[in-house]
Amino acid sequence: MKKTMLLASLMMMAGVAMADCCASMTVQMNKLLPEGKFAPIGTVTLEQTQYGVVLTPNLEGLTPGLHGFHVHTNPSCDPATKNGKVVLGGAAGGHFDPMKAGKHGMPWQDDAHLGDMPPLFVGEDGKAVQPVLAPRLTLQDVKGHSLMIHAGGDNHSDNPKPLGGGGARFACGIVK
């Protein structure tokens, strides 16, 4: 407690807002199940840094390997119907794209969706704990949107498959 108060005092004397230094939030992530049900799989902590947002997962029960990991437009993980088929997590909408880039790309690429992030790595034990850096995002950008984990990897391109080819939406969390 004393260290926090001392840090806050020093920062105020230096003219640094506490929110600029230590801003973070935690998002509950849930596996998407049929009929709009969810099963908790852990959390992702988002922290604002001078380099962008660091997303630190503490997740389990995932398939080992790389998974597409994105910020989606809407703050919902509910299913939606598209072309007559139910899409788990479909109410989250598409990748967050406020600048209307209209294409999937690298996390640092200015002419791609702002919600395109590096892939999520899941170890052989089914756990994801490796931090991911989203260099173009701020915490303010992601508030009121959703985080989505896809079943497959992400090639950061719209070719040969759209949106990186990550496939089905596997898990989701709402950033409040």
N, C-alpha and C positions, 0 to 999 in steps of 0.2 A: 504494500500500500504506500509506504514512504517513497519507494523508488518511483512509482507511478506519479505521485504528487510532485516529486522533484523533477521528473522528466517533463511533466506538464508545465511546471513553473519555468523551467529553462526554455522550453519551446515558446511559451508566451513572451518571455523576455526577448527571444530571438525573432519574434514576429511570425512563428510558424503555427498554423492552426492544428490542433490535435487531430482533427479529422483527416488532414492531409498526410499525417505521419502514419497513423496506426489504424486506418480504416480497414475493417474486414467484416465479413458476414459468413454465415454457414447455411448451406442449402441441403435440405433432406432430399436424398435421391431414392427413387422407388422403381423396382422392376415393373414393367408394364405387363399386365395379365389380361386375358380375355374378359369380356363383359365389363370393361372399364375398372377393373380392380387393380390394386397396387400391393406390392410387397417391399418393405424397407430393405435397402441393401447398404446403407451407410450415408455418409455425408461428403460434401465437397466444400472446403473453406476457400473463400475468395478474399484475396488481400490486394489492396492497391499499393503499387510500388512505383518508383520513378520510371520503371521499364515497361509498365503495363500491369495487367491483372495476373496475379499468380493464383492458379486454381490447384489446391492440394486435396486430392481425393483420399478418402478413408473408406473404401468400398470393398465388398466381398460378394462372392457368388456369381462372378462374371466368367465368361469363357476366356481362357488365356489368349494373349496376342494383342494386336492393335485394334482399336475401335474408333470409329468416327466420333468426334466430340465437338458439339456446336452450341452456340446460343441460338435459340429459335425465337421467332417474333412474339408469340402470345404467351401470357402467363397461365398456361393450362397444360395438363398432361392427359386430359381426357381423350377418349377415342373420337374419331370423326369418320364420316362416310365420304369416300372419294371414288367417283366412277362406279358407284354401286357396291363398293367393298368397304368394310370397316378397317380403318387404319389405326392401330394402337398409337396413342400419343398424337394423333392427327390434328387435334385442336390446338396444338402448339404452333401450327402454321409452318412456314418455311424458315430457312436460315435468316437470321437477323440481317437486314439489308437496307438501312435507313438512307443510304446514299444512292440507292437504285442501281447498283453496279450490274445486277442481273447475271452474275456468274460466280461459280465456285472457284476458290483459289487458295493460295498460301496465306497463312495467318498474318504475314507482314505485307502482303500485296495490297496496295491502295485501291486497285480496280477490281476487288473481289468483295464478297459478302463480309460485312464487319464481324458477323458471328462465326466465321471460319476460324477454327483453332487447331493447334497441333493435336495429333491423335492421343488417345488415352491408352497407356500401356498397362496390361493386366498380366501379372506373373502366373507361373504354372500352378500356384496355389489358389488362383481365382481372385486374388486381391489386387486392387489398384491403390498405390500409395505414392507414385512418382508425381511430383508437381508438374504442371503445364503452364507455360507463359503465353498469354495472349497479348502481344505487344501493342496492338492498336486499340484495345478496350480499356475503359475505365469502369469503376464500380457503378458510377452513375449511368453508363451505357446499358449495363446488364440488368439493372433494377426494373422489375415489371416485365421480365421476359422469362424464358425457361432454358434450362440446360438439358441437352439431349445426348444420350449415348446410343450409338447405332450398333447393330449386331456385328458388322464387319469393319474392315479398315477404311482408310480414306486416302485417295491418291491426289487430293487437292486439285482436281480438275473436273470438268464436265465430260471428259472422254476417257475411256470408252463408254462409261455410264455416268449419268447426271449426278451432281452433288457428291462427287468423290467415290461413288459406288459403295458406300457404307451399308446400304441395304436397310432392313427393317429397323424401326425404332425399338430399342430394347429397354432403356431406363430413362427416367425424366425427373426433374426437380424444378420447382418454381422459385425464382429469385425475388424475394420480397423487399 
